[in-house]
Amino acid sequence: MSTITMAPPRRPEIKTELPGPKGREIIAADAQFVTPSYPRPSFKLVADRGEGVWVEDVDGNIFLDCNAGVAVCSTGHCHPEVVRAIQKQAEQLIHMCGTDYYYRHMPELAKKLDEIVPVPSPTRTHFANSGTEAVETALKLAMHATGREKFIAFFNSFHGRTLGSLSLTASRAAQRKGFKRQALDVVHVPFPNEFRNPFSAADCGDGGAGQGALNWIEERLFKTTTPPEEVAGIVVEVVQGEGGYVPAPRNFLHGLRRICDEYGILLIVDEVQSGMGRTGKMFACEHYDLQPDIITIAKGIGSGLPIGVTVARGSLMDWKPGAHASTFGGNPVCIAAALKTIELLQSGLIQNSAEVGAYLKAGLEELMAKYECIGDVRGMGLMIGVEFVEDRASNKPAPDLRDRVEVACFERGLIILGAGSNTIRWSPPLILTEENVMVALDIFDSAIAAALGK
């Protein structure tokens, strides 16, 4: 793990107003020259450098990062072994276009993925540059392999913003506004959120929200608008990310597997945010003993470098040359970072995610007992959601309070970020220690009190 040199050993250090004078200059230039479409949060962080779990802004303020660039910097900021792997590869070969030529890196990573993914082996891998591109690949592959065109996805899901994956995404109206009809034939089903069960007791029976979602698909969709023999794939997040860090019920996921097997539908699992050790196992699927037909991976696999992969059962990926490719996908430098990341994850960071994640979750549950405004604490490993409500009697969402807590944490030197309408996501680097957790919880406690006016 990296040696922290930029920050005090225990706590953040805030030296200026936030943002500081240098930060304000950059924010002003950004407003003038950069697209306004980026969904910037209510606080304004202008990062300059990062090391381990610490981030320093351009004005010298030092923050404890419990967001990791939105679950991307899995091994921490600038892990020295990842940096060396990047430097070494950059000295040898930066780009050669793996869609036209060969180099060792693509089969090396594909072989490693075949060993670790929950998709039954033998597998094949397509390389891309991001999560949304990995999802686009999965959609095209499902259509090609099945000869079908329809898809089933879930409300509050997020699968990307490019037009194909945007047809799946259903987390915010702002992501769709202005783009007219969806590009693909996708029907959405309520996600079985056990904290906010969207189904009636009659829908659920004894199986809870999970059974309610399965009944919705089989008893409503399949019998009315969406014949199962026309469905190419069901696309699901095992733990919804942007939807509020909501884990799926076990019976729901196994029911999806049964439905897919029965009707020749492909089960596509999006592990862009939940994969690569984030939940205390390499993939969230492993908590459920779930085997998808296709899995999409990005974010944490490259420790910050842009890489996305789609791994599928080998028999599915029989498309011909030219069917789908990417100039930059499988870039040698990105793959070098990914291989080193996987090595570090397997050498202790996954275990650390599970152990420190349990410690963090226990601490958050103690704060839930202290504050009536925390309605739910959920998640696995270092993928934990804290949902804010007006009170636990009503469980009415409290989005404004969530935003105030987010800002109050930033003002105290803790970087966290919202998810869903009223949830704080905890997605720190997987190198987080219990000592870091104690500091983070202390700040979070203080921030909640301040947001409540106490």
Beta strands, then each sheet from edge to edge (+ up, - down):
strand 1: 47-51
strand 2: 54-57
strand 3: 62-65
strand 4: 123-128
strand 5: 150-154
strand 6: 185-189
strand 7: 231-236
strand 8: 239-240
strand 9: 246-247
strand 10: 266-270
strand 11: 294-297
strand 12: 308-313
strand 13: 374-380
strand 14: 383-388
strand 15: 414-415
strand 16: 417-419
strand 17: 423-426
sheet 1: 1+ 2- 3+ 15+
sheet 2: 4+ 12- 11+ 10+ 7+ 5+ 6+
sheet 3: 8+ 9-
sheet 4: 13+ 14- 17+ 16-
end
